[in-house]
Amino acid sequence: MDLKNYFNTQNGTGILSTADSSGRVDAAIYARPHVLDDGTLAMIMRERLSHKNLLENPYAVYLFMDQSHGYQGVRLFLKKVREDDDPELISKMVRRCLSPEDDLAKGPKFIVYFEIEKALKLVGSDPA
C-alpha cells in the first residue's frame, strides 16, 4: 500500500496507542501522520501522556479507520526512531491553525519519527 498517497487522500479517525515502561497502555486521537519519502512516519505531538510513554517505550500502534464504507483502514506497528523540537520544521508540518497565543498555551510540540515494523489492514491479518 502506498501510505503517502493513502494518508494524503483519505479522511478518517486515527488512534495512537502507546504504553509506558510498565506496560500501562494509553490510546489517544491523532491526526493522519506525515509519510516521508523514505517511508518513515512523522507525527506532531504535545508534551502529554503519549509523548511521555514514547520516552520510556519506543513501540506504538497507530490505527486509522477511513471514512469509506465498512471497516476500512490500516494498523501500523511502529517503533520510535528519533524526535525533533525544531520550531521551524514543526511549523512547516502543522496542519491545524491556532493563534500563536492558543498554540503557546497548549505547550511544547515535538516531531516524533517512527519506522513501520508491520502494516496490516484494519480488520484481519492481511498486510496493508
N, C-alpha and C positions, 0 to 999 in steps of 0.2 A: 504494500500500500504506500502511496506517495503521501506521507503525513504532512508535508509542507502544503501541498495543494489541498488536502483534506481540511486542515485547520484554517486555511485561508478562504474556503468556500462554504464551510458548514457552520451553522449556528446550533447551539445546544447548551447543555449544562455539564460543567466539569467539576470533579471532586478529587482533591488530592488527599491521600491517606498517608500518614506518617506514624512513626512510633518512637518513643524515647528509648534510652538505653536499657530500661527495664521491660520493654515490650508493651507499655501502655499506649494504646492506639488512639489517634485523633483523625478526624476527617473534616475537611473544610472546602467550601465552594471556591473554585479558582477559575479564572478566565482561560481561554484557549492558550496553549503555550506557543512560543515562538520557535519555529523549527529552523535551525541554522543549516547552511549549505553542507556541513559535514555530518548532518543527522542528529547533532546534539540538540536537546531541548533547552530552552531558557524560559524561566518564569520570574516575574517580578513579585517579590514577597516583602511584606512588612515584618517588623520585629514582633512576631506573635508566636503562638504555640507551634505551628508547622515549621517555622524557621528554627525555633529552639530545638525541636526534635531532630531536625536535619543536622544540627551541630553535634548531636550525640549519636545519631544513627543515620548513615547516608542513604538508606533504602526507603523507597516510597512507591506508591501505586497511584497513577492518575487514570481515572475513569471518566470517559466523555460519552454522554448519550446525546446523539444528534437529534434534530427535530424532524427527521424523516419518519415515515410510517413504521410502527412497530418498535422493537428494541434494537436499534442500530447504533453502532458506535465502536469505541475501542477501549481496551485496558492496556495501559503501558506500565511495565515494571521497570522502575528507574533506579539509578544509583547516582547520587550527587558526586560531581567531579570537581567543582570549584564554585566560587561565588565572587561577585564584584560589587562594590558600592560606588562606582564612578557616576556622579550625578549627570554628567553629560551623556553618557551611554544609556543610562536609565531613561532620561528624558526622550531619547530617540525611540525607545521601545514602548513607552507608556501609551496605551490606547484610550485610557479614561482621562477626561479632562476635569481637574479640580482647580479651584482657585489656589494660588500659592499659599494662602493662609490655611485653607482646609487641608491641603496636602501636608503642610508642615505639622499641623495639629495631629495628623494620623500617625506620625512617627517616621523613622528612617526606612528607606527602601533598599533592597538588595536585588541583584540579578543572580539567580541560582541556576547553575548549568547542570544538566543531567545527561548521562548516556542511557540509551534504551537497552535494557538487558533482554526484554521479551515484549512482543506486541501481540495481543490476542483480540479477536472480535469481542464485542460486548457480551454476547451470550455464547457459551460453548467453549471448546478448547481449540478452535481453528485459529491459525495465525491471521493477524490483521493484514 
